[in-house]
Amino acid sequence: MSSSRYFRRTVLCAALGLGLSSLAMAPARAGNTDGAVVGRTQAAATLIITSPSTGLTRTIVADSHGNYRFPFLPVGRYVLTASSAGHALGEPQNVTVSLGNTTTVDVGIKTAATELAAVNVVSSTLPIIDVTSTESATNISHAQLQRLPVEQNVASVAMLAPGVVKGNAGIGGISFGGSSIAENAFYVNGLNVTDFYNRNGFSEAPFDFYQEFQVKTGGYSVEFGRTTGGVVNAVARSGTNEFKFGTTLTMEPGNWHSVALNRYDADGNRYITSSRDRQSLIKTNVWASGPIVKDKLFFFAMYEQRGNSPRNTDDLGEIMNEHNGDNGFWGATVDWNITDRNTLSLMAFSDKDHDVDSVYGYDYATDTEGARTNVVNNRTGGRNWALTWSSYLTNDFSMKLMYGKNQRQSNTESQLDEQCNVVAATSAVLNQYPPGAALGCTNSSTVYARTDKRTQYRADFEWTLGNHLLRFGYDHEKDVSDYARHYAGPGGYYYNVYATTPGSTIDNGGVVPPGYNAYVRARQYVIAGTFPTINSAVYLEDNWSITPNLVLNAGIRNDSFDNEAANGQSYIKIDKQIAPRLGFSWDVKGDATMKIFGNLGRYYLPVANVINIKQAGGLLDRRTYYGFDGWETQTLNGVSYVVPRLGPQIGNVDESQGNGTVGDLRSEVDRHMDPVYQDEAILGFQQLLSAKWSWGVRGIYRRMHNAIDDMEISATPQCGGNGYVGWVMANPGKNVTVWGDTNCDGTPDGWVTINTAKYGWAMYDSAGNYLGQRGWKKPKRTYGAFEFQLDRAWDEKWSLNASYTIAWNRGNAEGPVNSDTDFDDTGRTENWDNPYVNLSNGFLPNDRRHQLKVRGTYALAKHWQVGANLELNSGGPITSYGVGNPYDATNYHSYFICVDKCGSIPGQFDADGNPVQYPSEDRVYHEVKRGNYGRLPWTYTVDANITYLRPFDGGTLRVKLTAFNLFNQQRTVQVDQDLQTSISNSTNSTFLQPFIFQPPRYVQLAVALDF
């Protein structure tokens, strides 16, 4: 046989085994908790699909054209048979159903593939090209994760997908396709477990609880919404007819962690102390699964006891925090095959966590701890559950109903909350710090209690009509946040001490008096209440096989959001968010070995609950500034500490961010606000090179439209500077309609419309003279990328996956969070506080020009495997920020650096002896662009593992030793980007100083016994 003929036969046999049919049929589409099997057989044939492990059996009759479809199949392996008039059609087919995907199998008909040979191939050993899918998604199974060195958290799984990068090190999270970390969605068994308070996290279970993950990086169907980033969709493990149980012991001893490096400034002063930090973890996981009633009722149950005891110093090395987390996770699934056409599934887990932080005085020089000074209790997590009913109503019409609840708490309290204010200081002030004393008597800044409860229900339907598959449904959530927060200590003050120079202008416009080289900001922050949000959506989608080789996917989704104030009044309500999506998939050769696909789509982002709370909850954010008169030493429980002495008050009290009252909401929210949405275009290519190898390339373009953020509207076209409105949630750069002053008498009396592209910000010079108005630039964010992938599927010997992404992430707004200043109150960034904060376009914080990911496993021998995971990234952009602007006297975080006449006029003082400042209109500024100071260094991380496998009678022993960050890279991932922190003749001494680094190497041992 010629090699080319042999290759053709191999490819076609693989295609048959994978069920990649090229004949016209009802198109393939799978749900968010399961998969599907479709294909073609003889007209009116009877098809039976059976799960050998659970006995689940479903029977349908093909239509008059021989098309058939099994929707809503639980993830797993099945046997498919077909018969007509009592006679079998072909051989039984082994079929693997994976999460969110569809397997296509033709039974009992002759095609180019079936004429070659009858083959029986397990699809998990071969690369899959789904010629019916228009999505961009990566599936990762529990078995794959057992072979790879992947950190045991969901974010690390998502990072395996191309185009996904870590968010800014200061606030964490992950970024999909240039989006911010607050734009993603996470699901477990169809339950949305995304943190809706600020969308920066999610509820999470241990690795061994999950059966499979699907990471959607683009082009996902209208079934998914409320995200402009990516989707991580997971399904939990379930029981079978075979009773199984197992245990896993995971250990990360403290002496298996490499030492983190201390960091020193140019003068040799230590400004980050981390060499005494230690991490220790041990957790024991036990699980069991099996039948309650054979072929009918099954269970899977897991319990994990976790002991986590990290210890770390503060930056000065004067405080030691010793944490003790001794917590248990539990999770379970129950699956009931009521009939062949009806199943009921329950998934539940609790990720409650209690961390006790004991705080001690610490002497770095002698490496000794003093007396315990405080105990801080942190409680997080909650209970989650989802109940799902799946039903075959007819051969062509199926239904899935889900009801569930997701809970997350975040509570912080300490023993010193009533006695101690927290104190912080910049490194430039610390050389004035008295030796032998701590900075303040607590490092627990906030007394905080928040419980978020989501109640979710949804209904999904599928209706097959010839070559059309109609999918439609309804999705509803009620998200309620109970919230209370204030700073610790007398008066609830948080003291920050900043270096400065006499005559400098600080944030509130005050001028630093003579003789003061530092000032104190005393801040109060108080808010409480219960805040609900209602999110709902309907969707409709048609999957149409236009020709035997071409599938068209057309869908539309309509979302609505209603964020309410504590009194139940609608605060931000937006409906009719119409999201069309259109995709195609072309099986080029008709044999499922080559695919061209693409899609266009619109995706909407809801408003996080933090907006209801802090904008419509009576927030008090009071900031008072004082001269710094040095440190005062005090004693508590035998421990000496220092607090700042407050000198003369500088400038006025600033309550611009919240004065403690809930005003007229009509004046605080744009009456006709538009939602935040993103448009996306994708064009891709995939090709099967052989029975084991495939490759692909994908081009992506994303463009964000609108922002919803707080803006200070201090003028109107009708009344100029006399038309002050205040802080408004609105769309910057667009028309804003609020309740305001229409006749310029100082009293709100009607609706006022301001074109914020031209008006809305009152400009004043340094003497207080009104200069006119200015508007805001519209938000802009684009992401363009090319992704290349190469796959070699696991065949019990070795596997390989490699991807390279080149991307450009540009604009003037990162999204609803601001990584530039580590501000993660979603939708309340400083980006639009005034027109000068976001004047500059350029490369955004999540811009990583180059990204290379390689992972693989190799079987050294029968019982030994090695695995590796490489991630290589170019560094993010560095910007030099200032605080002023050339247009008015505003002092705030900006893209302008004062270069001349920036401070006080030499030799000139006012009647009180204060230096006379150059007028703002005389100052000379240099405008900078985002990324003007180059890039952070490239980073790379190599993780590696070696696994010993030993089957024995009735079970398997697995011993896995993993080294994360094998080469102990501790490169810089974040630096100080503030070139100027006040308008003065001096610059920030810590500009470009590194302050966050790659975590050091650590080693993990996992020993698992499965029976």
N, C-alpha and C positions, 0 to 999 in steps of 0.2 A: 504493500500500500504506500503511495507517495506521502511525503511529509505534509504537503498542503492538504491532501484529502483527509489525512489523519487529523490534522488540526481542525478542519471543517467539521468532521464528525464529532470531535471532542467538544467543540463549542456548541454545536447543536444539541448534543446530549445534555450538556450542562444547562442549556436554555430550557430543554424539556424538563429536566429535574427541578429547575427553579420555577417552572411554569410561566415563562415569559412568552406568552402567545402573541402572535401578530394578527390574529383574525378578529374581525369586528365582533364586538360583544358589549354588554353593559360595562362601562368603564370602571376601573378599580379605584376605590377610595376607602380609607380605613378611619376608624374613630380614634378618640383620644385615650381610650383605656384598653384597646383591643386591636385586632386585625381582621382581615377578610380574605376569602378565597373566591375567585371568580374563574370563569373559563367557558369552554364550548364543548358540547358533546352532541349526540344525536337528538333530534327534536323529540320532545316529550319524554326523554329518558329520566329515570329516577336516580338521583344521586344521594349517597349517604356518606357523611363525614363523621368520623368517630375519633375521640381522644382515647388512646390506649391507657393513659394514666388515670383518667377520671371516669371513663365510660360515657362521657357526654356524646350523644348521638343526635345528629340533625339530618332530616330528610327533606329534600325539595324535588320538584319536577322542573326540568328545563322547559323553556318556552318553545314556541313553534319554530324558532330559528336555531335551537340548541344552546342558547345562552343560559347561564345559571350564575347565581351569586349566593354565597354564605356570608352575611355581614355579622358584626358583633361577636366574633369568635375570640375567646380568651387566648392570650399568648401561650404558645406551646406547639407540640407536634401532634399530627393527625394522620389518619389513613382515610383516603378518599376512594370510593368505589362508585361505579355507574352500571346500570342495567336497563334493558329494554325488553319488554314482553318476556320477562323471566330469565333472560340470557345476559350474562356478564359482558360488559363492553370494555375490553382491554384489561390490563392488569391493575390491581390496587396500587395507588400512588401514595408515597410518603410525602407529606406536606408540612413545612414549617411555617408557622404564623408568627410574625414579629410585630412589635408595638408600632402602631400607626401606619403599617404597611399592608400591602395586598399581594398575595401570591396568586398567580394565574396558572391554571392547570387545565389542559385539554385532555379529555378522556374518551377513548373509543372512536376517535376519528383520525384519518390519515393526514399528516402534514409533512413538510420537508424533514422535520425532526423525527417524528414517530416512525417514518419509514426506515430510518437508519437502524434503530435498535430499541428494545425495551430496556430502559435504564431506571435505576432507583438511586437517586443521589440525595444525600442530606445537605440541604441548602446552606447550613451554617459553615460548610467547608469551602464554599465557592463565593466569589464576588457576586453581588446582586446589582443588576441594572434594571430598575423598575421602569419600563417604558410607558407606564400609564400615569406616573407621578409627575407633578409640576413643582413639587416642593424642593427645598434645600434642607436636608436633614441628615443627621448622623446617629445611627443606632449603636448602642453599647450595652452588651449583656452582662449579667452577673458573672458568667463563665469567663468572659474576656477580662473583666476587672481582676479576677483571681490570678490571671497570668501576668498582669502588668503592674509596674510600680506607680500606683496612683494614690494620692493622699485620700483618706477616707472621708470625703465630703462631696456634696453634689456639685459645688462650684468647680472642683478639680476635674470632675467628669465633663462638665460643660467646656472646660478649657481644652479638652482634647479635640474639639471641633475647630475647623479653620475659621479665621476671622474673629475669634473670641480672644480678648486680651484682659488682663487684670486692670481694674480701675485704679485711680490715683491711690497711692499707698496710704495717704492720710485718712481716707474714708473707706477703703476696701471695695469689695464688690467686683463684678465682672461687666465688661462692655462688649456688646454684640454689634458688629458692623458700624462702629463709630458712635453708637448711642451712649448715653450716660448710664451709670449703674442703676438708675431709678426707673428704667423703662422696660424691665423684663418681667416674665410671668413664669410661675413654677406650679406644677400640678402633680398630685399623687392620686392615682386611681380616679382621675377626673375631678378631684377636689382642688380648688384653687387655694394654695397655701402661701401665696405671696403676701408679704407684709404690706398692708394697705395704709398704715400710718404714714410712712414716708417711702415705701417701695424699695427699701435698701436691703431687704433680707427675705427670709422665708422659713417656714417650719421644716424640720429635717429629721430624718430617721437614719439609723446606722446602715452601712452598706449592705449588710446581710439581710436587710429587710426588703430590698428591692430585687426584682427579677430582671428588669430591663429599663434602660433610659433611651429616650429619643430627644436629641438636641436639635431644635429647629432654628436655623439661622436666617431663614428668609422664605418668602413665597408660600407661607402657610395659609391654610384655607380659612374661610369665613367662620368656621367653627371656633376659631381662636381670635380673641380680641383683647382690648385693654393693654396693649403693649406696642411700643414702637422700637423695641429692641429685639430680643429673642425669646424663645420658649424652651423650658426644660420640662419634659413630660415623662413621668415615671410610673411604673406599675409595680405593685408589691407582689411578693411571692404568695403562692397558694398551695393547698394540700392536694394529694392524689390518693389513689386506692392503696398505695403502698405506704406503710407507716415508716417514717424516717425521723431521725433526730440527730443533733450534733452540737458541738461546742467549739468556740474559738477564743483563745487567749491571746490578747494583743498587748505587747509590752514596749515601752519607750523609756528605759531607765535614764535618769538624769545624766549619768556619765557617758551615755551614748549620744549626747548632744554636744556639738562643738561649741567652743566659747565664742560669744559675740564680741566684737572688737569695741573698745572704748574709742571715743572720738575727741580730738583736740583741735583747738583753734590755732590761728597763726602765731599766737603768743605762747603756745604750749599749755593753755588752760583746758582742762577737761570739761567739755560741755555736754557730753552724753556718756553716761556710765552704764555699761551693759555687760561687762565681763563677769559680773557676779550673778547674772541672771541664770536661772536653771529651770528646766522643764522636765516633769516626770509624769508619765501616764501609764496606767494599767487598766484594762477593761476585759471583762469576761462576758461572753455572749453564749446563751444557750437557746436552742430552738427545737421545735418538734412540729411535725405535720403528719396528716394521715386522714383516713376516713372516719367519719362519725357514723354514717350509713353508706355502705359500699355503693358506688356508682351514683350516689345521690347527694350526700352531704359531707363536706370536707373542711378541715381547719388547718391553719398555719399559725403558730404562736411563737413569740420571741421575747426574751428578757435580756437586757444588757446592763450589767453593773459597771459603772465607770468611776475610777478614782483618778482625779486630775489635780496635781499639786505643784503648779509653777510658783516660782519666787522671782521677784525682780526689784531692782532699786529704782529710785527716781533718777532724773538726769544728773543731779548733783552728787548722787551717791550718799545721801544723808538719810534716806528713808528706805526701809525694806518692806515689801509687801509679800506676804506668804499666803497663797491661795489654797483652799481645800475644797474641791468639788467632789462629793461622794454621792453620786446620783444614779438612779435607775431608769432606763428606758423600757417601755413595754409596747408591743405592737401585735396585731392579730388580723387575720382575714378568715372569713367563713363564706364558703361558696355552696349554694344549694341548687342542684339541677332539679327543679320542681317537675318539669316535664322536658321532653326533647325540644320544646319550643319556648320554654320560659326558664330563666335563671335569676337567682337573687344573690347578690354579693354584698358583704359587709367588710369594710376596711376600717381599722381604728388604730391609733397610736398616741402615745404621750411622750413629748420631748421636754417635759418640765426639768428645770435645772436650778440648783441652788449652789451658789459659790460664796464661800465665807473668806473674806480678805482680812487677815490679821496684819496690822500695821505696826512696825517697830522703828524706833530710832536706830541709826546705823552709822558706824564709823568705818569708812572705806579703808583708811590707812591700816587699821588693825584687823579689819574683816570681822568685826564683832557687832552683835545686835544689842541694843539697849532694851529698856522695858517696852512692853506692848502699849501703844498709845491709842489704838482705835481698832474697832471691828466693823467691817462694812459687809452688809448682806446684799447680794444681788440675786434676784430670782427672775428667770426667763422661761420661755416655752409655754406649753399648754397641751390640752387634749384635742384630738382631731378625729373625725369619723365621717364616713360616707357610705350610704346605702344605695345600691344600683340594681335596677330591675331591667332585664333585657328580654324582649319578646319578639318571636316571629308571628306576626298577626296573620300574614298570608305568605305564599311563596315569594311575593314581590314587595311586601310592605312589612317593615320592621321598626321597632321602637325601643328606645332606651331612656329610662327615667332615673335621675339621681337626686338625692337630697343629702346634704351634709353640713358639718360645722367645723370651722377652723378657729382655734383660739391661740393667742400669743399674749404673754404678760412680760412686762419689763419693769421691775421694782428695784429701787436702790434706797437703802437707809443705813445709817451708821450710829454708833454709840455717842458720837460727838456732834450730832446734827444741831443740837440746841446750843452748844457751848462755843463752837469753833467756826469761824469764817475761813474759807479757802483763800490762799494767797499765792499768786503767781508773779513771776518777774522775767523780763528778757535777760539774755545772757550778759548783755552790756551793763546791766545794773548789779549783777551778782558779785562783782569784785568789791562792792561796798557792803557785802554781806558779812555779819559778825561770825567768826569761826565758832564751832561747837554748838550751834543752835540750828533748829529746823526752820524751814520756811513755812510759817503757819503751823497750826496744830491739827490740821486734817488735810488729806488729799481727796476726800470725798466731797465733791463740789456741790452735788445736787441731791435734794430729797425728792424722789421721783417715784411715781406709781402710775402705771398705764396697763390697761387690759383691753385688747382688741378682740372682738368676736365677730366672725363672719358666719352668716347663715346663707347657704347657697342651695338653689335647686335649678335643675335644667331638664329639658326634654329634647331628645334628638330622634329624628325619624329618617328612614331611607325608603325610597319608593323607586323600583325599577320599572321603566317603561321602554322596552325594546333596547335600543342603543343609548338610551338616556338613563342616568341615575340621578334622581332628585334627592337632595339632602336638605333638610330644613329643621329648625329648632328654635327654642327659647331658652335664654340664660338669665338668671336673676340672682342678685346678691344684695344682702343688707349688711353693711360693715359699720360696726358701732365701736367707738373708742371712748373708754372711761379714763380720764386724764387728770393728773394733779402734779404740779411741779413748783418748787421754789429752791433758792440757794440755801445752803446750810449756814448756821451761825446767827448771832444777834443781828437783828435788822434784815437778815437775809441778803447780806452783801457778799459779793465776790470781788476781791481786790486784785487788780493787775497793775504792776509797776513797769513803766516804760522809760527808756532812756530818751533824752531830748537835748535841746540847747536853748538857752535863754532867748526869748524873742520869737521862737518857732510857733507856728500856728498848728493847733492840734485838731482832732476830728470834729469837735463841736464848734470850731471857729474861734475858740479862746486862744489868747496869746500867753505863752509861758513867761512868767515874771523874771526879773533879773535874779541871778544867783541860783537858779534851779536847773539842774541837769537831768532831772527825771520828774515824772508826774504819775499820779495814781488815778486809775479809773475805778470808782466804786459803783458796782452794777447790781441792781435788784431785778429779779425776773420771777414773776408769779402768774400762774394761770391754773384753772381747774374747770371741769365740766364733763358732760356726756354729749358726744357728737356722732350722729349717724350719717351714713351716706348710702344712697340707693343706686345701684348700677343694674341696668337691664339691657338686653339685646335680643333681637330676632335676626335670623339669617336664612338665606335660601341659596342653594347651589345646584347647578346642572353640570354633570359630567357627561360629555357627549362624544361618542366614537364616530367622528365624521366619516372617516374611511377606515379600512382595516389597520392602517399604520398611524393614524393621526387622532389624538385625543384633545378635546377642548374642554377646559374647566372654567366656567363662568359663575361667579357668585356675588352676592351683595349682603352686607351686614348693616344693621341700623342700631346704633348704641345710644343710650341716654345715661347721663350722670346727674345725680341730685345730692349735692353736699349741703348738709343742714347745720345750722347753728345749734347751740345748746338748748334753745327754747323751741326747737323743732321747725323754725322758720327756714325756708330754702335760702341758702347763702349763695351757692353757685349751682345753677341748674341749666344743663345744656342737653337738648335732645336733637333728633333728626341728624345724627352723625352718620351719614351714608358712606359706607366703605365698599366701593366696587373692587373686585379682583378678577383678573382674567389671566389664564395660563394655557399653555399648550405643551404637548409632548409628541415628538415625531420619531417613530421607529424607522430609522433611515433605510436600513436594508431589509426590513421585514422579518429579521430573524433574531431580534432582541439583542444584537451585539453592538449596536451603535444608536445613540439617542441624542437628539437636539431638543432642548426644552427652554422655556422662558415664561415669564409672568410679569404682569403689572399689577400693583396693588396699593391700596390706601389703608393706613392703620392709625387708629385713634388712641390717645393716651388719657386716662381719667385723671381727675384732680385728687391728689393724696389727702388723707384725713388731717394731716398736719396743718393744712390750710384752714379747714373749718376751725380747728382748735385755736390757732395762734392769730388768725385774722378776725374771727367772729366769736372769740371766747373771752373777751375782756382781758387781754394780755397787758400786764404791766412790765415794761422793759425800760427801767429808769437808769440813766447813766449820768453820774456826777463826777467831775474832774477836779483834782486837787494837786497843788504842788507837793512834792515828796520831801518831807523833812527828816528823812533817815529812818532807821529801823529801831523799833522799841522791843526790848527783850522781855518776855513773860514766861511764866512757868505753869505747867499743868501736869498733874500726876507725876511730879518729879522730873519732867522733861522740859528743857528750855526751847523756846521757839521765838520767832520774830514776826512782828506785824508792822505795816508801814505807819509812820506818823503822818497825819494829814495836815498839809499846809493850807495856804489860802485857796479858796475855790477859784477855779479857772473857767471862765465862760459860764454859760447858762446850763441848767439841768436839761438833759436831752431825753424827752419822752416821745420822740418822733416815731419810734418803732411800736409803741403801745403805751397808753396812759392808764390802763386798768379798767376802762369802761368799754362797753359795746355800744358803738354809736349807731346812727341811722344807717342800716345796711344798704340802703339805696345810694348812699354817698360813698360806699366802700367797695362796690362791685359794679363793673360795667354792665349796663342793662342788656346789651346785645353782644355779649362776649362770644367769640368764636373758639371752638375747641383746638387743642394741639393735635396735629396729625402729621404723618410722614408718608410720602409717596416713594415707591420702590420699583425699580426695574431690574430684572435679572435675565441674562441669556447664558445658557450653559450647554456643555457637550460632555457626554460620557461614552466610553468605548470599552468593550470586553476584549482584552488582548489574547487571553487564553482561558483555560478552564479555571485558572487561579488568579490571573492578573487583570486589573482594570485601571483605567486612568480617566481623568476628567479635568475640565477647566470651566470656570464660571466668572462672568463679569457682573458686577453689582454697582448700581447707582442708587443712592438714597438722598432724599432732600426733606428736611424738616420745615414745616410751615407753622407759624405762630408760636407764641409763648404765652403762658398764663403765669403772671408773676406780679409782685407788688411794686407799684410806682408811686412816687410822691408827686401828685399833680398840684403844683403851687401857683398856677396861673390859668386863665381861660382866655380865649379870643375875645369874649364879650367884656370882661372886666379887668384883663391884665393881671397884675400882681395883687389886685384887690379881690380876685376871684378864687382865693385859695380853697382847695377841696380837701386835700389830705392824702393819706395812703389808700390806694385803690388797687384791687385785683383786676387786671385788665390785660389786653393784648397790646404790648408795646409797639409803637409805630403805626397803629390803626386808629380809626375813630372810636372814641370812648364816650359813652353816654352815662352820666351819673346825676344824682339829685344835687343841685347846687344853686348858686346865687345867680339869678338871671337879670336882676336890675342893679347889681353892684352896691347893695346897701349892707352887705355883710351877713345877710340872713338867707339860708337856702330856701328857695321857694318854687323850684321847678327843675325840669330836666335840661341839662346842659350837655352839648356834644362838643368834644374837643378832638381835633385831628392831631393825634400825638406824634405824627410824623413831622409836624411843623410847630405845634404849640404844646403848652402844658407845663413847661418848666420856667419859672420866673428867674431871671438873671439879675444879680445885684453886684455892684463893685464893692471894694473894701470899705467904702464910706457908707454903704447901704443905699446907694442910688439905684433906682430901677433902670435896667438896661434893655428890657424887652424880654421876649420869650424864645425858647428853643424847643425842638421836639426830639424824639428818640429815633434811632435807626431801627428798622425792623429786624427781628431775629433771623439769623441765617446759619444753617448747618448743612453741609453736604458731605457725603461719603462716597468715594469711588474706589473700587478695588478689583483686582484680578486674583483669583484663587486657582491654584493648580494642585491636583491630588493624584497620588499613586497608591494603589492597594494591592497587597498580596495576601489572599485569604488564608486563614489557619487550616492546615491539613494534618495536624498532629505532629508536624515537624517544625514548621516556622511560619511566621506571619510578619507583615510589614505594612505600616501606613505612614505616608509622608505627605505633608502639605506645605506649600509656600504661598504666602499672601503678600502682595504689594498693594498698599492702600494710601489714600490721601483723605484726611479728615479736616475740613476747613470750615471757617465761619467766624461769627462773633459771639456765639452762645453755645456752650456745651450741651445744654438741656436743662432739665428742672433741678439739677444740683450744680454746684460750682466747685470743681476740684481745685481751681486756682487758689482758693482760700480755705479749702477743707470744709466747705459749708454744705451740709447734707440735709438741711430742712427743705425737702422737696417742694419746689414752687415758691419758695420764699428766699431766693438767692439775692445777692447784692447786684446781680447783673443789670437790673433796670431801676435801681433806686434813684438814679439821676441819669441824664443823657450821656455822661462822660465815662461811665463805668464800662460800657460796651461799644465804644466807638471803633475799636480796632478789629479788622478782619485778619485772619491768619490761621495757623495750624492749632487745632484744639487739643486739650489735655490728653485725649485718648488716641491721638494720632501716633501710630506706630508704622513707620514707612515699610519696614521689612519684618516678616514673621515667618519662622521656619519651625515646623513641628514634625518630629519623627518618633514613632513608637513601634515596638515589635517584640516578639518572643521567639526564642529558639530552644528546641529540645536537645540538650546535650546527649542525653541517653534516655533509657526507658523511664527512669525515676527522677531525672534532673532537668530543670528548665531555667533559662535565664531570660530576663526581660529588661528593657530599657525604654526611657522616655526622655527625649531631648526637646527643649523649647528655647529658641533663640529669637531675641527681639531687639530691634533698634530702639534707642531711647526716645522719650517724649520731649516735646519742645520746652524751652526755658524762656521766660519773658521777664523783662525788668520793669517792675511796676512802680508808679509814683502815686501821689495823692492829690495833685492839683490839676488845673486846666487853664488854657489861655483865654477862656470866654467870660468867666465870672469869678467870684471869690470863693466858690465851693471847694472844700477840702475833703477828698474822699479817695478811695482806691480807684486808680485810673491808669491810663496809658500815656501819661505826660510826666516827664522828668523836668523839674525846674533846674535851669542851667545858669541863670544870671538874675541878680536882684531878688534872691530867694528868701532872704531872712530879714534882719533888722538893718536899718540905715546906720552906718558907723557914726558913733558919737551923738546920736539923737535919742532923747528920752522924753516921755510925756511928763505931765505934772506929778504923776504917782511914781515916777522913776522907771517905768516900763520902757523897754526899747521900742522905738518907733519902727514899724514894719514898712518895707516898700509896699506901695499900693499894689493890689492884685493886677491892675491893668498895666503896671510897669514890668511885671515879671516876664521872663523869657523862658519858654518851654520847648523841649524837644519831644515830639510825638514818637512813640515806639509802636511796633507791630507785634502781634502775638508771635512768639518764637524768635524774637530778635536776638536773643543771647545764645542761640545754638541749641544743642540737644544734650540730654542726659546720656550717660555712656550706654553702650550696648550691654545687654545682660544675657546670660545663658544659664540654664539649669539642666543638669543631667541627673535623672533618678534611675536607679538600677536595682534589680532584685535577683535573687537566686532561690529557686523553689525545689524542695524535695517532696516527691509524691510516692506514697507506698500504699497500694491497694492491699487489703487483707480480707479475710473471710467475713463478709458482712459490712465492710466499710472502707474508708480511705483516710489515710493520714496525710496532711499537707502542712509542711513547715516552710514558711516564706520569710526570708531575711531581706529587708529593703533599706537602701540608703537613699535618702532624699537630699538633693543638692550635694551629690557625691563629691564634687571638687570644692565644696565649701566656699562658693562664691558669695561675697558680701559687698557687692557693688552698690553704689548710690542709686536710689530710685526716686528720691525727692530732695530738692534743695530749697533754701529760702530765696524767693523770687522778688522780694520787696527791696528795690534799690533805694527808695526813699519812703520813710514812714511819717514824715512831717515836711512841711514846706520850710526848708532851711538851707543853709549853705553846706550842710554836712550830708553824707549819705549813710545808709544803714551799714554798720560795721559787720553784720552777719550775712550780707547779701552773698548769694551763691554758696553759703555754708551748707553742706549736706546734713540732713537730719533723719532720713529714713533709708534703710538699706535692706538688701536681700536677707532673709532669715538664714542663719547658719545651718550647716549639715546636721541631720539627726538620723538615727538608725532605729528601725522598727522590726520587731520579731513577732510574727503571727503563727500560732500553732493551732491547727483545726483538725478535729476528728468528726467525720460524718459517718453515720450508720444508716 
